[in-house]
Amino acid sequence: MAMKPLHDRVLVERVESDEKTSGGLIIPDSAKEKPAEGMIVAAGEGARKDSGELIPMAVKEGDKVLFGKWSGTEVTVDGKELLIMKESDILGILS
């Protein structure tokens, strides 16, 4: 990976959603919404308190996460479309 996020930021690769509905209908690309879940590709070391003490990250590389629809900034790293966002933009970790 050519990029390491700083502080409490993470790099997320979107996980593509199913191309069919539960009823079997195929969803065309023009009707698909961007998925709001992805895998953590890289994570910073964490935020710091005013005292300088490190607050460790709650997420790590490989975690599958759920994030807000408008969260993050799209970036291209090593030819991949990724999102960089703050840890606070992540809504939860999926198991």
C-alpha positions as CSV (number, residue, x, y, z in Angstrom):
1,M,0.0,0.0,0.0
2,A,1.4,3.3,-1.1
3,M,-0.5,5.4,1.5
4,K,-0.8,5.3,5.3
5,P,-3.6,7.4,6.8
6,L,-2.6,9.8,9.6
7,H,-4.1,10.1,13.1
8,D,-7.7,8.8,13.3
9,R,-8.3,8.3,9.5
10,V,-8.9,5.0,7.6
11,L,-8.7,3.9,4.0
12,V,-11.8,1.9,3.0
13,E,-12.5,-0.2,-0.1
14,R,-16.2,-0.3,-0.9
15,V,-17.8,-3.8,-1.0
16,E,-20.0,-4.2,-4.0
17,S,-23.6,-5.0,-3.3
18,D,-25.7,-7.8,-4.9
19,E,-26.7,-7.3,-8.5
20,K,-30.1,-9.1,-7.9
21,T,-32.9,-8.4,-5.5
22,S,-34.2,-11.1,-3.2
23,G,-37.0,-11.6,-5.8
24,G,-34.5,-12.3,-8.5
25,L,-34.7,-9.0,-10.4
26,I,-31.4,-7.8,-11.9
27,I,-30.5,-4.2,-10.8
28,P,-28.9,-2.2,-13.6
29,D,-25.8,-0.1,-12.8
30,S,-27.7,3.1,-13.3
31,A,-30.1,2.2,-10.5
32,K,-27.5,1.1,-8.0
33,E,-26.6,3.2,-5.1
34,K,-23.0,3.3,-3.9
35,P,-22.6,0.7,-1.2
36,A,-22.2,2.0,2.4
37,E,-20.1,-0.9,3.6
38,G,-16.5,-1.7,3.0
39,M,-13.2,-3.2,4.2
40,I,-10.6,-1.3,6.1
41,V,-7.5,-1.3,3.9
42,A,-5.3,0.8,6.1
43,A,-5.7,2.7,9.4
44,G,-3.8,5.5,11.2
45,E,-2.4,5.1,14.7
46,G,-5.2,6.9,16.4
47,A,-6.2,10.4,17.7
48,R,-4.4,12.2,20.5
49,K,-5.8,13.8,23.6
50,D,-4.7,17.3,24.5
51,S,-2.2,15.8,26.9
52,G,-0.6,14.0,23.9
53,E,-1.8,10.5,25.0
54,L,-2.7,8.2,22.1
55,I,-6.3,7.1,21.8
56,P,-6.1,3.7,19.9
57,M,-8.3,3.0,16.9
58,A,-11.4,0.8,17.4
59,V,-11.0,-0.6,13.9
60,K,-8.2,-2.3,12.2
61,E,-7.2,-3.5,8.7
62,G,-9.5,-6.3,7.5
63,D,-12.6,-5.1,9.4
64,K,-15.8,-4.9,7.4
65,V,-17.5,-1.7,8.4
66,L,-20.7,0.3,7.7
67,F,-20.4,4.0,7.1
68,G,-22.7,6.9,6.2
69,K,-23.8,7.5,2.6
70,W,-21.9,10.7,2.2
71,S,-18.9,9.8,4.4
72,G,-15.3,10.2,3.3
73,T,-13.4,11.5,0.3
74,E,-12.8,9.4,-2.8
75,V,-9.2,8.8,-3.7
76,T,-7.3,6.6,-6.1
77,V,-4.4,4.7,-4.6
78,D,-2.5,2.1,-6.6
79,G,-5.2,2.2,-9.3
80,K,-8.0,1.4,-6.8
81,E,-10.9,3.6,-5.9
82,L,-10.9,4.0,-2.1
83,L,-12.4,6.3,0.5
84,I,-10.5,8.1,3.2
85,M,-12.5,9.0,6.2
86,K,-12.3,9.7,9.9
87,E,-12.9,6.8,12.3
88,S,-15.9,8.8,13.7
89,D,-17.6,8.5,10.2
90,I,-17.8,4.7,10.7
91,L,-21.2,3.6,12.1
92,G,-20.2,0.1,13.1
93,I,-18.2,-3.0,12.5
94,L,-20.0,-5.9,10.7
95,S,-19.3,-9.5,11.8
